[in-house]
């Protein structure tokens, strides 16, 4: 817990800046308004050398914190894969609310899941392109995944639906690894339920899918 206390606050601030740039700009605007008031005082602006030093210190602290987390994973017998990079580790720490034991458990679980789950290739996904596909971006330039759930459940047989769920997960993986925008590395999912009866809505499948996404793609 002491490690988490030292690490989480810094990661949370950095994540807020990267994932919610609009909100951060709003806060900056409020600060500028305060600076214009007659009672506001401030210290002289940092020189370029001081800013460079502050940036270097921030990078060093982030790298050092990640090394501490990786040591905890090693102690827990977790071997990282290339797919679970530093950015993913930060997201799992946020998902674990800074609890290092929970963090290690989440990373171990996603690595185990990835070792057994088969992601469809882009060629294999072509056969599902009328039901689940990427289509442009939202207003924040986040790639948009369209899922025609209602149509899928009206045309697919019962034994075809698990493959459909596999196609959705595979498309999410493809989007996260190839389509994300650097300023806001998240995705938007548009779920089209037209044609799905209220009593026939696949609630259990959607619940399982949401849990799977939260466990393996936190804060995406």
N, C-alpha and C positions, 0 to 999 in steps of 0.2 A: 504493500500500500504506500510506503514511503517513496518508492520509485514512481508510482503512478502520480502521486501528488506533485512531484518535481517535474514530471513530463507532460501531463495532460493539459494544464493551462496553456502552455506554449503552443501545443498542437491545436488546441481548440481555437485560439486566436488566429493562427495561420489558416486553419480550415475555413473559418468564417470569412476571411478576406478572399480566399480563392473561390469558395462555393457560393458566396453571397456578395459579389462586388457591388451590386446596386445598393444594398443596405449599408455597406461600409461607406459608399460615397455620400449617402444621406447623413451619416454620422459626421463625416468630414465637413459637410455643409453646415451642420449645426455648430460645430466647433468654430468655423469661420465667422458665423454670426456672433458668437460669444466674443471672439477676438475684436470685433468692431465696436463693442460696447466700451464706454469710457472707463469702467472699473476693471477691465481686463488687462492684466499685465503678463508678459511672457519673456522668456529668456531669449538672447540673441539666436538667430538661426544657426544651425550646425553648418560647418564648412563642409566642402565636398570630401575632404580627407576624413572628417569625423563620421560622415554618413557612410563612407566606404568601410570604415572600421566597424561601425554598428552593424552593417550588413554582414560583414565577415564573422562577427561574433554570433549573430543570429544563425548563420549557416553552420557554424561550429557547434552551437548548442543543439541544433536540430539533429546534426549527425551524431553527436555524442549521445543524445537521448535514444536514437534509433539503435545504437550499439548496445545500450543497456537493455532495450526490449529484446533484441536478438539473443543476448546472453540468457535472459529469462526463458526464451523459447528453447535454447540449447539445454538448459537445466531441465526443462520439461520433456526433453526427448523429441522435439519437433524439428524436422529438417525442412528448411524453406525450399520452395521451388522457384524457378525464374518468374513464373506468373504472379506469385505473391511478392510484389516488390515493396519498396519503402512507402509509396503512396497508399497501397492496400493495407500495410501494417498500421499506418496512422488511422485509417478509417475503422479498422477493427478495434483499435484502442478506444476511439470515440464511441463505437457501438457497445463496448464493454463498460462504458461510463468510468473509464480510468482504472477499473479493477484489473490488476495484472493477471491474477489467477483466471479470471473470466476471459481475458484477452488471449492467454495461452490456449485455453480450451476452444475458443472460437477459431483460432488459426489452425489448430490441430484438426478440428472438425472439417473445415473447408478444404484443407489439403487432402484429407481422406476422401471427401466427396469428389474432388476433382480427379482423384486416381481411379475412380470407378465409373464416373459419368462419361458417356460418349457424346461429344459435341458434334452435331451434324456439320459436314463440310459445306462451303458455299454452293457447290454443285448439288448436294443433297437438299439444301434449303430451297432450291429453285422450285421443287415440286410442291412446296408449301407457300409460294410467294403470293397466291391469291387470298391467303388467310392471315398471314403474318409477314410484315415487311416494313422496312424503314422508308420514311417519306418526309424529306425536308427537315426543317428545324422549327422550334417554337420561337417566341419573341426574344428569348434570351440565348438563342443560337444553340439550344440543346437538341441533339438529334431526336426525332420523334418516331417511336415504334407503334405501328398500327396493328391491332389484333382484332380480327373479325370473329369474335367469340360466338355470336348468334348464328352466323352463317356456318361456322365450323360444326356446331352441334346439330345443325339441320341436315348437313350433308355427310358427316363422318359416321361410320359405324362405331360401335362401342369399342371394338378392338383396335381402332385407328386413333382413338383419342389420346392414349398415352404417347404416341408418336407425335401428335400435335403439340402436346405439352413439351416434349423434347425439342421440337422445332422452336418454340417460344424461348426456352432457356438458351438454345444455341444462338438465336438472334441477339439476345441480350449480351451474351459473351462476345459476339462479333462486334456489336456496337461499342461496348466498353473498351475493347482492345484496339479498335480502328477508327471510330467516328467521334470520339469525345472532343469537345472544344476546350482548349487550355484554360480559358477564363472561368468556365463553369463546367467542370467535368462530371456532369450528371446527364441522365436521359429522361425523356418524357414518354410515357406510355398512354396511348389513346385506345381505350377499350370500347369497341363497338358491340353492344349487346342487342341490337335490333334483331328481332326474330326469335329471341329466347323467351320462352314462357316463364312467368313468375314462378310457378310450381316446379318448372323443369330447369331452373337456373343451377349450373354446376357449382354450387357453393363450396362443396368439399374440395373439389379440384382447385378452385381459386384460393381457398384458404391454404392449401398445401403449397401452391405456387408462391403466394405472398411470404410464407414462412421461409421457403427455400431462397427467395430473393433477399430477404432481410438477413439471413444467416451467411450468405455467400457473396452478396453485393451490397454491403452496408453503406448507407448514406449516398447511394447512387440514384 
